[in-house]
Amino acid sequence: MTNITVSEELRAYIDPLTPHEHEALERSLLAEGCRDALVLWGDVLVDGHNRYGICSRLGIAFNTVQNTQFKSMDDVHLWMIDQHLGRRSLSDFQRGVLALRRKDILTSSVPAVADAATTESSVVPVSSAANNHVEAMTTSDATAKAARLSSSTLSHIKKIQQTAAPELVAAVKSGSISITAAANVASLPVAEQVAAAAGGKKELQQAARQVRESRAVERSEPDSPAGVIARLKQTITTLSAENAALKAQLAELTAG
């Protein structure tokens, strides 16, 4: 039996199966066995965490296969993302999150590719070609296409990632609120987002409607008291989000 190491980071990298999906997978494995091999990188499990857990618990035999193409953890993450983007069971929000992760990894790889090309060779076009290829894959349109979403929907998902409270994100994942409406609610201060999420679907819809109405006033009556208040609220929310992002970056640097 091959030694298998389960990385909690990799296990959590993709949203877990719902209880219903997990039960369906268990029934399938009991009835048909584990037909697809688990994918390993060395002894690290990359693909098949749910199958491995069920098979180990129930004594179901399984096979493993090595992916020898991986050179780094970024390669592993990109492969996992590409595999899961093809799943029909993913929601629009899940596909958007994965596509944005893919974009971030590819974008961060450009300096590394350029540095390696400069160090190993004096042929400049190598790094230029690599940069051009990555840039073509990381445009907003290309990222949206990878997620099978519109650019506007992907923009909404990015905003939710950046400014939404965890409770609001959970509401989007559960289907209690649409992506567009959630992006509107994410414009509110965190405390108001949390309160809306706690109130359920009706409260979330009302919060989204109030944001839309406030923006309409801001556009049509920018100098009115209501318009000025709306702009101030938006400025406060934006600054609060930026402050939270800076705190997170500082925490990462301190931990490193």
C-alpha positions in Angstrom: 0.0 0.0 0.0 1.4 3.4 -1.0 1.9 5.8 1.9 -0.5 8.7 1.4 -0.1 12.1 3.1 -3.3 14.2 3.3 -2.5 18.0 3.2 -5.2 19.9 5.1 -4.4 22.9 2.9 -5.1 20.9 -0.3 -8.2 19.3 1.2 -9.6 22.7 2.0 -8.6 24.4 -1.2 -11.8 23.4 -3.0 -15.2 23.7 -1.3 -16.2 20.4 0.3 -19.0 18.3 -1.0 -22.5 18.9 0.4 -23.8 16.2 2.7 -26.1 15.0 -0.1 -23.2 14.8 -2.6 -21.1 13.0 0.0 -23.8 10.4 0.6 -24.3 9.9 -3.2 -20.5 9.4 -3.6 -20.5 6.8 -0.8 -23.4 4.9 -2.4 -21.6 4.9 -5.7 -18.3 3.6 -4.2 -20.1 0.8 -2.4 -22.0 -0.2 -5.5 -19.3 0.2 -8.1 -16.0 0.4 -6.3 -13.4 3.2 -6.7 -13.0 3.3 -10.5 -10.9 6.4 -10.8 -7.4 6.4 -9.4 -6.4 8.9 -6.7 -3.8 11.4 -7.9 -0.6 11.8 -5.9 2.3 14.2 -6.0 5.0 12.1 -4.3 3.1 10.8 -1.3 0.8 13.9 -1.1 -2.8 13.4 -2.1 -3.9 15.9 -4.7 -7.2 14.6 -6.0 -9.6 12.2 -4.4 -9.8 13.3 -0.8 -13.5 12.3 -0.4 -12.9 9.0 -2.1 -9.9 8.3 0.0 -11.7 9.0 3.2 -14.7 6.8 2.3 -12.6 4.0 0.9 -10.3 4.0 3.9 -13.3 3.9 6.3 -15.2 1.2 4.5 -12.3 -0.9 3.3 -12.9 -0.3 -0.4 -9.9 -1.0 -2.6 -8.5 1.9 -4.7 -5.6 2.7 -7.1 -3.2 5.6 -7.2 -1.4 7.4 -10.0 1.5 9.8 -9.9 1.3 13.2 -11.7 4.9 13.8 -12.7 4.1 17.2 -14.3 3.9 19.1 -11.0 7.0 21.2 -10.2 5.6 23.4 -7.5 2.5 23.9 -5.3 1.3 26.5 -7.7 1.2 23.7 -10.4 -0.8 21.6 -8.0 -3.3 24.4 -7.3 -3.7 25.2 -11.0 -4.3 21.6 -11.8 -6.9 21.3 -9.0 -8.7 24.4 -10.2 -8.8 23.3 -13.8 -10.2 19.9 -12.8 -12.9 21.4 -10.7 -13.9 24.2 -13.1 -15.2 21.4 -15.4 -17.6 20.1 -12.7 -21.2 20.7 -13.6 -22.2 20.7 -9.9 -20.3 23.9 -9.1 -22.3 27.0 -8.6 -21.6 30.2 -10.5 -20.0 31.7 -7.3 -17.7 28.7 -6.8 -16.6 28.8 -10.4 -15.9 32.5 -10.2 -13.8 32.1 -7.0 -11.8 29.4 -8.6 -11.2 31.4 -11.8 -10.0 34.4 -9.8 -7.6 32.1 -7.8 -6.3 30.9 -11.1 -5.8 34.4 -12.4 -3.9 35.4 -9.2 -1.6 32.3 -9.5 -0.9 33.0 -13.2 -0.3 36.7 -12.6 2.1 36.1 -9.8 4.0 33.6 -11.9 5.0 36.2 -14.5 8.0 37.7 -12.5 9.2 34.2 -11.7 9.1 33.1 -15.3 10.9 36.3 -16.4 13.6 36.0 -13.8 14.2 32.4 -14.6 14.5 33.2 -18.3 16.8 36.1 -17.6 19.0 34.0 -15.3 19.2 31.0 -17.5 19.4 32.6 -20.9 20.2 35.9 -22.6 17.4 35.3 -25.1 14.8 38.0 -24.1 11.9 36.8 -26.3 11.5 33.7 -24.1 10.3 35.8 -21.1 8.4 38.1 -23.4 6.5 35.2 -24.9 5.8 33.8 -21.5 4.6 37.2 -20.2 2.3 37.7 -23.3 0.9 34.2 -22.9 0.1 34.7 -19.2 -1.3 38.2 -19.8 -3.6 36.8 -22.4 -4.9 34.1 -20.0 -5.4 36.6 -17.1 -7.5 39.3 -18.8 -10.9 39.9 -17.3 -12.6 38.4 -20.4 -10.4 35.3 -20.3 -10.9 34.8 -16.6 -14.7 35.1 -17.1 -14.6 32.7 -20.0 -12.7 30.1 -17.9 -15.5 30.4 -15.3 -18.3 30.4 -17.9 -19.5 33.7 -16.5 -20.0 37.2 -17.7 -17.4 39.8 -16.9 -19.9 41.7 -14.8 -20.8 38.6 -12.7 -17.1 37.9 -12.2 -16.6 41.5 -11.1 -19.4 41.1 -8.6 -17.8 37.9 -7.2 -14.5 39.7 -6.8 -16.2 42.5 -4.8 -17.9 39.9 -2.6 -14.5 38.3 -1.9 -12.9 41.6 -1.0 -15.6 43.3 1.1 -18.3 40.8 2.1 -18.6 39.6 5.7 -18.3 35.8 6.1 -22.0 35.6 6.9 -22.8 37.2 3.6 -20.5 34.9 1.7 -22.2 31.9 3.4 -25.6 33.3 2.2 -24.4 33.5 -1.4 -23.0 29.9 -1.2 -26.3 28.6 0.2 -28.3 30.4 -2.5 -30.1 32.7 -0.1 -29.1 35.7 -2.1 -28.0 36.2 -5.7 -24.4 37.2 -6.7 -25.6 40.6 -8.0 -27.6 41.3 -4.9 -24.8 40.2 -2.6 -22.4 42.5 -4.3 -24.8 45.4 -3.5 -25.1 44.3 0.1 -21.3 44.0 0.3 -21.2 47.8 -0.1 -22.6 48.2 3.3 -20.6 48.3 6.6 -19.8 44.9 7.9 -22.2 45.2 10.9 -25.1 45.9 8.5 -24.1 42.9 6.3 -24.1 40.6 9.3 -27.5 41.9 10.5 -29.0 41.4 7.0 -27.6 37.9 6.7 -28.9 37.0 10.2 -32.4 38.2 9.0 -32.5 35.7 6.2 -33.4 35.9 2.6 -36.1 38.6 3.0 -33.8 40.9 5.0 -30.9 40.4 2.5 -33.2 41.3 -0.5 -34.4 44.4 1.4 -30.8 45.5 2.1 -29.8 45.0 -1.6 -32.8 47.1 -2.7 -31.9 49.9 -0.3 -28.4 50.0 -1.7 -29.7 50.2 -5.3 -32.1 53.0 -4.3 -29.4 54.9 -2.5 -27.2 54.6 -5.6 -30.0 55.9 -7.8 -30.4 58.9 -5.6 -26.6 59.5 -5.6 -26.6 59.5 -9.4 -29.7 61.6 -10.0 -29.3 64.0 -7.0 -25.6 64.1 -6.2 -25.8 67.4 -4.4 -28.9 66.6 -2.3 -28.5 65.6 1.4 -29.5 62.1 0.5 -26.9 62.0 -2.3 -24.1 63.3 -0.1 -24.9 60.8 2.7 -24.9 58.0 0.2 -21.4 59.0 -1.1 -20.1 59.3 2.5 -21.4 55.9 3.4 -19.8 54.4 0.3 -16.5 56.1 1.1 -16.6 54.8 4.7 -17.3 51.3 3.5 -14.4 51.5 0.9 -12.0 52.8 3.5 -13.0 50.1 6.0 -12.5 47.4 3.3 -9.0 48.8 2.5 -8.1 49.0 6.2 -9.2 45.3 6.7 -7.1 44.2 3.6 -4.0 46.1 5.0 -4.5 44.5 8.4 -4.6 41.0 6.7 -1.5 41.8 4.7 0.3 43.0 7.9 -0.7 39.8 9.7 0.7 37.6 6.9 4.0 39.5 6.8 4.3 39.3 10.6 3.5 35.6 10.6 6.1 35.1 7.8 
